[in-house]
Amino acid sequence: MDSAGEEASLNSPELPWNQLYLKRRTESRIQLRRRVCFTGPAAAAVTGVLAILILAAGSVSSDSEFVKVQSSVNCTEGQDCILSCSFDYTAGGWDEKSGVTWRQAEMDHIVHSYYNNRDQLAHQLPQYVNRTSLFDSELQRGNASLLLRRVMEGDAGEYKCSVNAPRLYGSGLTEVVVVPAQPTTAPAHVTVPSSVTVRSGLTEVVVVPAQRHAWWVSGAVLLCVIAGLGVSLWLYKNTQSCYQA
């Protein structure tokens, strides 16, 4: 007799005391079976699933906790720029299998990739070839920043920094704003007179200044002018003496 039929036959109101005793004992057995069914394989499976969920929750960290990036960075066109990205290496660890990947967030194109202790640039977007690098020696200390050289107008946009460590994984988004380079200021134009006229007595000396000569050239010219003035004055005095004689 199965449990359902056994339970139905024992629910009759006209039962002697011995059958009533058997009824109660049968009901106790049925309840015990139900408890065993739940505390057996089913309970073990539920407990295992809960344990896995708890372990998973403890081993995965959100992006904001593990990876830190700036919300935006201004990069001057034509100059080098650093896109800051750091991660909690004490919590996530770092080994030869760890990796860092920078991508264009919108199109998911690879800007720079690093794993197995070296750069992996086979799938790098062509516009970034020979213009990106990481600070390799600082990766194990949590520095995953990207150096972007010779910034171009097309580099503007959102970038994603992803870090895959032994115990944790995370990513962060940063916006690159390209700022036009400041125009260079032209040196002030200085007008130099073409000539200087010096008059002394009957003699007129024209001095033409040379541009960008050394100081000794200017000194030599000045000495020549002084000597010329002296000779002119001497000739003038001799001429006056002849007239008086």
C-alpha positions in Angstrom: 0.0 0.0 0.0 1.4 3.4 -0.9 1.6 6.3 1.5 -1.5 8.1 -0.1 -3.7 5.1 0.2 -2.5 4.2 3.6 -3.2 7.8 4.8 -6.7 7.7 3.3 -7.7 4.4 4.9 -6.6 5.5 8.3 -8.8 8.7 8.2 -12.0 6.7 8.9 -13.8 7.9 12.1 -14.6 4.4 13.3 -11.3 2.9 14.4 -10.3 0.9 17.5 -7.6 2.2 19.7 -4.9 -0.1 18.2 -5.7 1.1 14.7 -5.7 4.7 16.0 -2.2 4.1 17.3 -1.2 2.7 13.9 -2.7 5.8 12.2 -0.7 8.2 14.3 2.5 6.2 13.8 1.9 6.2 10.1 1.4 9.9 10.0 4.7 10.4 11.9 6.4 8.2 9.3 5.0 10.3 6.4 6.2 13.5 8.0 9.6 11.9 8.6 9.8 10.9 4.9 9.0 14.4 3.8 11.7 15.8 6.0 14.2 13.3 4.7 13.3 14.2 1.1 14.2 17.8 1.8 17.2 17.3 4.0 18.7 14.7 1.6 20.0 15.3 -2.0 17.7 18.3 -2.6 18.9 20.1 0.5 22.5 19.3 -0.4 22.0 20.7 -3.9 20.4 23.9 -2.6 23.2 24.4 -0.1 25.8 23.9 -2.9 24.2 26.5 -5.1 24.1 29.0 -2.2 27.8 28.3 -1.4 28.8 28.9 -5.0 26.8 32.2 -5.1 28.4 33.4 -1.9 31.9 32.6 -3.2 31.2 34.3 -6.5 30.0 37.4 -4.8 33.2 37.5 -2.7 35.5 37.0 -5.6 34.1 39.6 -8.0 34.4 43.3 -7.5 32.6 46.1 -9.2 34.4 48.3 -11.7 34.3 51.3 -9.4 36.0 49.4 -6.6 38.8 47.7 -8.5 39.7 50.1 -11.4 40.0 53.9 -11.1 40.0 56.3 -14.1 39.5 60.0 -14.7 36.1 60.9 -16.0 37.8 63.1 -18.7 41.2 64.3 -19.7 42.2 67.3 -22.0 44.9 66.4 -24.5 46.6 69.1 -26.6 46.7 68.4 -30.3 50.2 67.5 -31.5 51.5 66.8 -28.0 51.8 63.6 -25.9 49.0 62.8 -23.3 48.6 60.3 -20.5 45.3 58.6 -20.0 45.2 57.7 -16.3 44.1 54.2 -15.1 44.9 52.5 -11.9 43.8 49.3 -10.1 43.9 47.8 -6.7 46.8 45.4 -7.1 46.8 44.4 -3.4 43.3 42.9 -3.9 43.5 41.7 -7.5 47.2 40.7 -7.6 49.4 40.6 -10.7 51.2 37.8 -12.5 52.5 36.9 -16.0 48.9 36.0 -17.1 47.4 39.3 -16.1 46.5 41.8 -18.8 45.5 45.4 -19.6 43.5 46.4 -22.7 42.6 49.9 -23.8 39.8 50.2 -26.3 37.7 52.8 -28.1 34.5 52.4 -26.1 32.0 53.1 -28.9 33.4 50.7 -31.5 35.3 48.4 -29.1 38.4 48.7 -31.3 41.7 47.9 -29.6 44.0 50.8 -28.9 46.6 48.9 -26.9 46.7 45.4 -25.5 49.2 43.8 -23.0 49.3 40.3 -21.6 51.8 37.5 -21.1 54.3 40.1 -20.0 54.5 41.9 -23.4 52.5 44.1 -25.8 50.0 42.3 -28.0 49.4 44.7 -30.9 48.4 42.4 -33.8 44.8 43.8 -33.7 45.7 47.3 -32.8 43.7 50.0 -34.7 46.0 51.4 -37.5 45.7 55.0 -36.4 47.4 54.2 -33.1 50.4 52.3 -34.5 53.7 53.5 -32.9 51.8 56.0 -30.8 50.8 54.1 -27.7 52.6 52.5 -24.8 52.1 51.4 -21.2 54.3 51.9 -18.2 55.4 48.2 -18.0 57.5 48.4 -14.9 54.7 50.0 -12.9 51.9 47.5 -13.9 52.6 45.3 -10.8 52.1 48.3 -8.7 48.7 49.1 -10.1 49.5 51.6 -12.9 47.7 50.8 -16.1 47.9 54.3 -17.6 48.2 54.7 -21.4 50.7 57.1 -23.0 49.3 58.5 -26.2 51.8 60.3 -28.4 51.3 63.1 -31.0 47.6 63.5 -30.2 45.4 64.0 -33.3 41.9 65.5 -33.6 40.5 62.0 -34.4 41.7 60.7 -31.0 38.8 62.4 -29.3 36.2 60.2 -27.7 35.5 57.7 -24.9 38.1 55.1 -24.0 37.8 51.9 -21.9 40.6 50.6 -19.6 40.1 46.9 -18.7 42.3 45.1 -16.2 42.3 41.3 -15.9 44.1 40.2 -12.7 44.4 36.8 -11.1 41.6 37.4 -8.5 39.7 40.4 -10.0 38.5 41.9 -13.2 37.3 45.5 -13.8 37.1 48.3 -16.2 36.5 52.1 -16.4 35.6 54.7 -19.0 37.4 58.0 -19.6 36.6 60.8 -22.1 39.4 62.3 -24.2 38.9 65.9 -25.2 41.3 67.1 -27.8 42.3 70.8 -27.4 43.7 72.7 -30.4 47.4 73.8 -30.0 48.0 77.4 -29.1 49.4 79.5 -32.0 53.0 80.5 -31.6 53.7 84.2 -31.1 55.8 85.9 -33.8 58.8 88.0 -32.5 58.3 91.8 -32.5 59.7 93.5 -35.7 62.4 96.0 -35.0 63.0 98.7 -37.6 66.7 99.5 -38.0 67.6 102.8 -39.8 69.4 102.3 -43.1 72.1 104.9 -42.2 73.3 107.5 -39.7 74.8 110.8 -40.8 77.4 112.5 -38.6 78.6 116.0 -39.4 81.7 117.7 -38.0 83.0 120.9 -39.5 83.5 120.4 -43.2 83.4 116.6 -43.1 80.2 114.5 -43.4 80.5 110.8 -42.4 77.7 108.3 -43.3 77.6 105.3 -41.0 75.6 102.3 -42.2 74.9 99.9 -39.2 75.3 96.3 -39.9 72.6 93.9 -38.7 73.4 91.0 -36.4 77.2 91.8 -36.1 79.1 90.9 -33.1 79.8 93.7 -30.5 83.4 94.0 -31.6 82.3 94.9 -35.2 80.2 97.7 -33.8 83.2 98.8 -31.7 85.5 98.8 -34.7 83.0 101.0 -36.6 82.8 103.4 -33.7 86.6 103.7 -33.5 86.7 104.4 -37.3 84.2 107.2 -36.9 86.1 108.7 -34.0 89.4 108.5 -36.0 87.7 110.1 -39.0 86.4 112.9 -36.8 89.9 113.5 -35.4 91.5 113.6 -38.8 88.8 116.0 -40.0 89.3 118.3 -37.1 93.1 118.3 -37.6 92.7 119.2 -41.3 90.3 121.9 -40.4 92.7 123.5 -37.9 95.6 123.3 -40.4 93.5 125.0 -43.1 92.6 127.8 -40.7 96.3 128.3 -39.8 97.2 128.6 -43.5 94.5 131.3 -44.0 95.7 133.3 -41.0 99.3 133.1 -42.1 
